[in-house]
Amino acid sequence: MSTIAELELAANEFALAETLASHPEIEFEVVRMAAHDRDHVMPYIRVSGATFEGLTDSLDGDPSVDELRLLDDLEDERLYRMHWVSDIQTVLHMVLDQGATVVEMHGRGDRWFLRVLFPDREALSATHDFCTENDLTFTIRNIHDLQGSVGRGEFGLTREQYEALVRAAERGYFDVPRETTMSDLAAEMGVSQQALSERLRRGHKALINSALRVEKSPLEQ
């Protein structure tokens, strides 16, 4: 039975450790990642934060990073492509040895958060054992078995993303013209507009990846 696991990794044991420590206010989101061998993985990373001062220099000097390229530079967001060449044992084990797919991955400050689709519980347990044997932090925050899940689990949605999407649809946020605003929805749900926007965006991404994309995942190519 396929399983979605929500995981946390210690930033100081993973790629970009020095960069995250130098820029704790910046969030790093992996929007696409390819892993072909045990020498490196190639992620596309969206970064967001109040300031990017010194970020490119930090990435250039980070020992886990090679072949850095800035692809897009907006006022409050950047997109980089790079190679991770060290401290990536956990992801390589999940993807190459256990046949897992990283659905979501973002890091900030002292930790990385991942949502990973494992082919079964045994693959998740094997990854946990691998990290324990190699003294690597591997914290399991939640597990969803896809079979028998209702609504959100089968599409890789978190509870917050599922509730945000359903509430937005019920209130006519996706109608043309819209029957409610982001501000009103956020107030109704008791969250900030930024938090609600993020849940909707990531929820849309999860739905597209699970329900609409029929080609191979970049991790499987």
C-alpha positions in Angstrom: 0.0 0.0 0.0 1.5 3.3 -1.0 2.2 5.7 1.9 2.6 9.4 2.2 5.0 10.4 5.0 5.6 13.9 6.4 9.2 14.1 7.5 11.6 16.4 9.1 15.4 16.4 8.6 18.0 18.4 10.5 19.3 21.2 8.3 22.9 20.8 9.6 22.9 17.2 8.3 21.6 18.0 4.8 22.4 20.0 1.7 22.5 23.8 2.0 23.3 23.6 5.7 25.6 26.6 5.7 23.2 28.7 3.5 20.2 28.0 5.7 22.2 28.9 8.8 23.3 32.2 7.3 19.9 33.2 6.0 17.3 31.9 8.6 14.7 34.3 7.3 14.6 32.8 3.8 12.5 29.8 2.8 13.9 27.3 0.3 11.3 25.3 -1.7 12.3 22.5 -4.0 9.9 22.8 -7.0 11.5 20.1 -9.1 14.3 17.6 -8.5 16.1 14.9 -10.5 18.3 12.2 -9.0 20.0 10.0 -11.5 23.0 8.6 -9.6 24.8 8.8 -6.2 27.1 11.7 -7.1 24.5 14.5 -7.1 20.9 15.6 -7.3 19.7 18.5 -9.4 17.0 20.6 -7.7 15.2 23.7 -8.9 14.7 25.8 -5.8 12.3 28.7 -5.3 13.5 31.1 -2.5 11.3 33.7 -0.8 12.0 36.2 1.9 12.3 39.8 2.9 15.8 40.2 1.6 18.2 38.3 -0.6 21.3 40.3 0.4 24.4 38.0 0.2 22.3 34.9 -0.8 24.0 34.2 -4.1 27.4 34.5 -2.4 26.4 32.1 0.3 25.2 29.6 -2.3 28.4 29.9 -4.3 30.4 29.2 -1.1 28.3 26.4 0.2 30.3 23.1 0.0 27.1 21.1 -0.8 26.4 23.2 -4.0 27.8 23.0 -7.5 26.8 24.4 -10.9 24.6 27.2 -9.4 22.5 29.2 -11.9 20.0 32.0 -11.2 17.0 31.4 -13.5 14.6 34.1 -12.4 14.8 37.1 -10.1 11.6 38.8 -8.9 11.2 41.4 -6.2 10.3 38.9 -3.4 11.2 35.5 -5.0 14.0 33.9 -6.9 14.4 30.6 -8.8 17.8 28.8 -8.8 19.0 25.6 -10.4 21.9 23.8 -8.8 23.6 20.5 -8.1 23.7 19.1 -4.6 26.9 17.2 -4.3 27.2 16.3 -0.6 25.1 15.6 2.5 22.3 14.1 0.4 22.4 10.5 1.6 18.8 10.5 3.0 17.2 11.6 -0.3 19.3 9.4 -2.4 18.4 6.4 -0.3 14.7 7.2 -0.5 14.7 7.8 -4.2 17.2 5.4 -5.6 17.0 2.5 -3.1 13.4 2.6 -2.0 11.7 3.9 -5.1 10.1 6.9 -3.2 9.1 10.2 -4.8 9.6 13.5 -3.1 6.2 15.3 -3.4 7.1 18.4 -1.4 10.3 19.7 0.1 11.1 23.0 1.8 13.7 24.2 4.3 14.2 27.1 6.6 16.4 27.8 9.6 17.3 24.5 11.3 15.2 22.0 9.4 13.9 20.6 6.2 10.3 19.5 5.8 9.4 16.8 3.2 6.3 15.0 2.0 7.4 11.7 0.4 5.4 9.1 -1.4 6.8 5.6 -0.5 5.7 2.5 -2.4 4.8 0.8 1.0 5.4 1.0 4.7 8.4 -1.3 4.4 10.2 1.3 2.3 9.6 4.0 4.9 10.8 1.7 7.7 13.9 0.9 5.6 14.7 4.6 5.2 14.2 5.1 9.0 16.6 2.2 9.7 19.2 3.6 7.2 19.2 7.0 8.9 19.5 5.5 12.3 22.4 3.4 11.3 24.1 6.4 9.8 23.4 8.8 12.7 21.1 11.0 10.6 18.0 12.7 11.9 14.8 11.3 10.5 11.6 12.5 12.2 8.3 11.1 11.0 5.5 13.7 11.7 2.6 12.0 10.0 1.7 9.1 7.8 -1.2 8.7 5.3 -1.9 5.4 3.6 -3.5 6.1 0.2 -5.8 3.1 0.1 -9.1 4.0 1.7 -8.2 7.6 2.2 -11.0 10.2 1.7 -10.7 13.4 -0.2 -7.2 14.6 0.6 -4.9 11.6 1.2 -5.4 10.1 -2.3 -4.3 13.4 -3.9 -1.3 14.1 -1.6 -3.0 17.0 0.2 -2.3 18.0 3.8 -5.3 18.6 6.0 -4.8 22.3 5.9 -4.5 22.3 2.1 -7.6 20.1 1.7 -9.7 22.4 4.0 -8.5 25.6 2.3 -9.4 24.2 -1.2 -12.8 22.9 -0.1 -13.7 26.1 1.7 -12.6 28.3 -1.2 -14.7 26.2 -3.6 -17.8 26.3 -1.3 -17.5 30.1 -0.9 -17.2 30.7 -4.6 -13.6 31.9 -4.6 -12.9 30.0 -7.9 -16.1 31.3 -9.6 -16.1 33.9 -12.3 -16.8 36.5 -11.0 -15.5 35.6 -7.6 -18.1 35.5 -4.8 -15.6 36.0 -2.0 -12.1 37.5 -1.5 -8.9 36.0 -0.2 -9.1 38.4 2.7 -12.6 37.3 3.7 -11.7 33.6 3.4 -8.6 34.1 5.5 -10.6 35.8 8.2 -13.2 33.1 8.2 -10.6 30.4 8.6 -8.6 32.3 11.2 -5.3 32.5 9.2 -3.3 35.2 7.5 -3.8 35.9 3.8 -0.2 34.8 3.2 -0.8 31.5 4.9 -4.0 30.9 3.0 -2.4 31.8 -0.3 0.4 29.3 0.4 -2.0 26.5 1.2 -4.0 27.1 -1.9 -0.9 27.2 -4.1 0.6 24.1 -2.6 -2.7 22.3 -2.7 -3.1 23.1 -6.4 0.4 21.8 -7.0 -0.3 18.5 -5.2 -3.6 18.1 -7.2 -1.8 18.7 -10.5 1.0 16.3 -9.7 -1.3 13.5 -8.6 -4.3 13.9 -10.8 -3.2 15.6 -14.1 0.4 14.7 -14.7 0.7 11.5 -16.7 4.4 11.6 -17.7 7.1 10.2 -15.5 8.1 12.2 -12.4 11.5 13.9 -12.9 12.8 11.6 -10.1 11.9 8.5 -12.2 13.3 9.6 -15.5 
